[in-house]
Amino acid sequence: HFGAQFKKVTGVGFKNYITITRISAAKAMFDSGEKNITKVAFACGFNDSNYFIKVFKEIMGTTPKKYTTTV
């Protein structure tokens, strides 16, 4: 029931919302000067940096490495 209500109100599933929130936190860490992708991945709740890179690219449209070089 919670999941259905959450999606009805936000337009996004709860799991996707959490993932988007984690990637937003990662983006903020990169924007503040952190360059270590593994450190950012773990700080944002990802246990696997390869999975973090995959999800970051899906949401941001670029890899974390490329993103950090443009910041």
N, C-alpha and C positions, 0 to 999 in steps of 0.2 A: 504494500500500500504506500509506504513512504516513497519508494522509487517512482511510482506513477504520479504522485502528488508533486514531487520535486520537479519532474520533467514537465508537468503541466504548468507550474509556476515559472520555471526558469527557461524552459525550451531545450534544456540539455539534460541528458542522463546524469545521475549522481557520479558514476565512475568517470565519465568524461569531464565533468566539472572539476573533480579532484585532479585529474591529469592536467587539465588546462591551468589550474591554479599552481601546480608544481612547475610547469613549464614557465609560467609568468614569473615565479620566484627565481628560477634559473636565469631567465632573461635579465632580471633585476641584478642578480649577482654578476653576470657578465658585464652589464652596463656600468656597474660600480668598479670594474677593473679586475675582477677575478678572471684568470685565464685557464685555470686547471679544471678541465672538463670532468674528470673523475671526482674531484672534490665537490664540484657543484652538483653533480648527479647524486652523490650520496647525501649531501646536505638537503636536497629537495625530495628525498624519500625514494630514490631509485636504487635498488640493490645491484643493478647490472648497468654499467656505463654504456655497453653496446646497445641495450634496450633504450636507455635514455637518449642516445644519439638518434636512434630510429624514430622515437616519439617526437623529439625536438624537431627533426626534419619534417615529419608529417604535419606538425602544427605551425611551425615557423616558415617552412618552405626552403630552409637552408640548414646545413649542418652546424653544430655548435662551433666547430673550428672556423668555418667561414664567417659565422656571425661575429665571433670575437675579433676577427681581423678587420671588420668594418666598424667596430665600436670605437 
